Amino acid sequence: MKCDLGGHMRIIESYLNEYKASDQSEKLSISKKMFKYTIGSCFKKMRRRVFDWRSIYRISSLTTFVETGFRPDFPFQTRANPDRRLSKLLRTVIEGAQQTLGEWLMTFHPIKDQTKLASSLTTFLTHASGPSDYLFNDIAPIFLDILLSSLYAYLCLMKQIHSCVTADPKSKEVSKYVGRFSNAIRILYYVTHSNAMKICFDYGRFPMFTFLSRANSVLTYNRVDGAISKVYEMQGWPEVPKDNEGGSTPEEVNPKEDQDCQEEEDSIEDGGQAIYRRSFMSFVDHFASLCLLERRCDRLPSGQSIELSLITVKHSESRYFPWEDMEKLILETCQDGSTTHSPVQGQDMIDKIKAHLGANSVGKNDKVIEN
């Protein structure tokens, strides 16, 4: 069922008031329900964003960086504050399964075997859980493995949900994969908003990114598609559905856009790697917003009702100078800075503008608004 923006705001408003008035155990339950509603209502937008060619470019870059075995270089011995919430989440045992969320997450790593990642994951979580800050340089490679697994869990489960909904919206498979996708979103949120993420992408240097920025778009898409196929195979899922995920396909990427992407990526050595951090954080901004609203509403007085409002911004209207002033400006411009220009040449330009406008009058059948 589709809902307009006003209706969506009323639903969120009603939810926040119920959340604020509930006890702690009820808050957890209704928060999960609201999270599922957010996924359903924002799924298309989330899907377009993650499969946009810019996002695929960055995921491809990170994939190849990890695959080649490069390590991010730090200009000094960098220390990171603990990420206790991330560590606690990844240590959580999945209900009805004999594995933690961290172990489950590593099954989505497109390059390395999860058994080889287990000991490294334990080392990272030991450091991340505190109690004090730690030297990040030696832990950076396993953090990139965690980030990569988080991204591919997000990508692949999103594809699975879309595939199940397309086949049969009422299938039990949809509910199953939405639950797993919810876990993937929470993990990606804590990973991308962690202290480790900030240290890695604000201070670490990634020499492969400059090379990868010159890779053609077809190679970029093929790299990510190949990694997704490996994850599907490891999960025992059916063949990856071949559909347009809402972003540009390799053949549709405009050469000019491709050039812009290269120029953006070429700034990596100058600290542009922060672009990657912000881009990956944006994948879960819906969940981040929900968490922020829940924290804020808890701080309000118990008797105060929450009311949300939509804000509209009126764009300033363009104002043109009177034609007489424009004529003076043209004449002055033709005289400034050069002895070769003269008022006569300026007048010629004015006459040509008038003749052009007169010859291109708006016809009755033209879909143009006349003043």
N, C-alpha and C positions, 0 to 999 in steps of 0.2 A: 504494500500500500504506500503510495507516494504521499509525502507531507510537505506543504510549503514551508518557507522559512519561518513565518509567524507561528505556525503550528509546532514546528520543531523547537522554537524558543519556549513555547508554553509547556511542552513536555519536559524540557530541561528544568524549567522553573519549578514545575510540580515535583520533579524528582528531588531537587535540592532541598525543598521544604520538607519532604518526607524523610530525606537522609538526615537532615539536621535534627528532626524531632525523634529519631529512632535511637535505640541503645546500640552498643558496640556490635553485638552479634547480628542484629538486624541490618546494620549499616553494611556489613560485609556482603550479605545476601543481596540486598537491593543494588549495591554497587556493581556486583557481577551482572545482574540483569540489565542495568543501564549500559554497561560496557558492551554487552551483546547487541543492544539496540544501536549503540554508536557504530559498531562494526557494520551492521546491516544498512544503516542510513548513509554511511559515508564510504561504503565499500568501493563504489565506482571511482570516487575521487582518489582514494588511497591507491587503487589499482593503476589509475592513469599516472599518478605521481611516481610510483616505484618503477613502472615500465616505460617511463619517459626516456628518450635517448640520452639525456644528460645523466640521469640516474644510472642507466645501464653502463654508460661510459665509466663512471666512478666505480661501480661494482666490478666491472671488468678489470680496471686498473688494480684494485686491491687483490682480486683473484690471481692475477699474474704475478703480482709482487710476492704473495705468499707461496705460489707455486714454484717460483724461481729460487726460493730459499733465502732471499735478501733479508737483511735485518735493518730496521730503521736506525739511523745514526743520530746520536744525541751529542750536542756540542759540549756538554758537561755532565757530570754525574747527577742525574735528575732523580729527585725523590718525589714519591706520590703519597697522598693521603689515602687512608684505607677506604674501601668501598664495601662497607659492612652489609648494606641492603642487597647489593648484587651478590655478594658471597652467600648470604642467607638464602636468597631465592634459588641460586643454583644448587645449593645443598638440600633443598626441599625434596623429599621423597614423593614421587608421583603415586597417587592413590590407586591401589590395585595393580601396581607394577613394582618390579624389583630393581628400580633404578631411580636416580635423582634427576632433577630437571637439567642439571649440567651434563650428565651422561647422555640423557635423551637429546640434548642440544647438539652434542658432538656427532650424532648420527647424521646430521645434515652438512657436515664438512665435506665439500666437493673434491678434496684432494687427498687428505690424510685419513688413515684408518683410525677409528675411534679408540681402539685398544692402545694405540701408540700415543694418543692424546690424553689418556686417563691420568697418567702420573703427572704430566705437565699441568693439567687442569687442577689437580690437587695442590700442587705447589703454588699456583697462582691464587687459589682460594685461601690458602693458608696466609699468604701475604696480605691479600685484600681484606681479610677479616680483622686485621689489626693485631694488637691494640695500638700500634704507632705507625708512623709513616715508614716507607720502605724504598729501597733503591729500585727504580723502575726499569733501568736499562736491560737487565737480564730477564725480566718478566715480559717485556714488550712483544716478543714473538708469539708466545702463547695467548696474549691478549688479542693479537691480530687474528689468531685462529678462532678465538671465541667470537670476535666481531664478525668474521666471515661466516661462521656457522649460523650466527643470529640472522644475518642478511639472507642466507639461502633458506633457512627455515621459514622466514617471512615470505620470500618469493614463492617457494614451492607449495606451501600450504595455501597461499592465496590462489595459486593456479588450481589446486585441488578443489577448493571451495567453488570456484567459478565453473570448473568442469562438472562437479556434482549438481550444482544449481541448474546448469544448462541441460543436463540429462534428465533430472527429476527433482524439482524444488522441494518436494515433500519427503524425499528419501532420508532415512536415518543417517546416511553417510554425511549429509550436510551438517547435522548437529555435531557429529563426531569430529569433523574437521574444523568446525567453528571453535570447539573447545580447545583443540590443539593450536589453532591460529591465535586464540586469546593468550595462551602461554607464550607463543612466539612474540607477540606484541609486547607483553610485559617484559620479557627478557631483553628484547631489542631496546626497549625504553631504558632499562637500568644500565645496559651496556653503553649506549650512546650518550647517556647523561652522567656517566661515571667520571670520577677523578682520573682514572686510567686513560679514558678516551681523550680527555682534555690535554693531559700530559703528552700522550702519544702524537696527537695531530696538531698541537700548538707548538711543540718543541722538537718533535722528531723530524728527521729529514728522510724523504723517500726518493732515492735517486732513480727508481724505475718509472716514476710518474711522468718525468719529462720525455722519456722514450715512448711511453704508452700514449702520450697525447698525440703522437704523430701516426698512430695506428689507424688504418682506414676503418670506417664504420661497420663494414660487413664483417671484418675480423673481430671487432668488438662484440657484436651481437652473437657471432658464432661461438666465441669464448664463453659467454654467459649461458647460451643455450646448451653447450656441451656440458658445462658444470651442472646445470639443472637436470640434464638427462642422467648424469652419474648419480645424483642424489635420488632421483626417481628409482633407478635400478637398485640402489642400496636399500631403499625403503620397501622395495617389492611392489611398487605401484605400477599401474598400467603405463603405456607409452605416453610421453608428454604431449598434451593436446597442442596442435599447431594452430594458434589463433592470434589475432592482433590484440595485444593486451592494452590497447588504448594509447600507446605511444607510437612514434614513427618507426616503421620497419627500416632496415638498412637502405633499401632502394629509395625510400621516401625522404631520407635526410637531405636537406638542402645543402649544396656545397658551401654556401655562405655560412650557414649555421655550423657546419663541420669545422670551418675555419675559425669561427668564433670560439668553439669549444677548445680547439688547439691553443688559441691565444690565452684562454682562461687557464688551461692546464699547465701551460708553460710558465706560469707564475708560481708554481709549486715551490721552487727553490727559494723564493722570496717570502715564504710563510703562507703561501696560498693553500697549504694542506688543510688549513682551518675550513676551507670551502667544503672539504669532504666531511668533516665533523658536522657542520651545520646541515649539509644535505642529508646525511644519514639520520640525524635527529628529526628532520622534518617528516620522515616516514611514519613517525608515531606521535605527531603533534596532536592528534585527536585524543589519544589516551593521556598525553601530558596535560592537555587542557582540562580533561575530566578530573584528573588528580588535583590540579590547581584549584578548581572550583570547589571540590570536596574539602580541601584544607581551609579555604577561605570561609566557607559557610559555617564551619565548626567554630570559628572565632567570633561569630556574630552572637548577640544576646539571644537567649532561648526564646523570648517572646516576640522577636522581630521576624516578620515574614519577608522572604526573599522575593524581589520583583526584578525581572530582567527587562531591558528595553533595547530596541533596535535603534541605532543611531544612523541617520542619513546625513550625508555631506553634500551640500549644494556646490556644484562646480562653478567657479567664477566664469562669467560670460566674457568672451573675447570682445575687445573694443578697438575699433579702427579709427584712426584720425580722419577728420574731414578731408575730402579730396583736395581742397585748396592747400591744406597743410602738406599733403603728400606731394603735390606738385613742387612746392617750395623745397621740400627735402630732396627730391630727385635732382632739382637744379643745383642745390648746394653740394650734393654728393658728387655730381659730375664735375664740379669746379675744384673740389678739394684734392690736394696731393699731386696734381699733374697739370702741366701747362697745355697739354694736348687736348684736354677736355674744355668745353666752352658751353655757355648757356644754350647755344644753338643745338649742340648735341643732346643736351638734357631735354630740350623741347621736342627733339625728334623722338626720344624715348617715350615721352609722355604721349605724343601723337600715336605712336605704335600701340601703346597700351590701350588707348581709347578705341582705336580701330579694331584691335583684337576683341575687346569686350563687346563692341557693337556688333561684330560679325558672329559672335557666339551667344546670342540671346537664347533664353530658355524657351523651348517649345512647349506646347500644351501637353504633349504626351510624355515629356521628360519627367521622371520621378525625382524632381528637385524642388525643395521648398524655396519659394521666392519671397524676398522681403518687400 
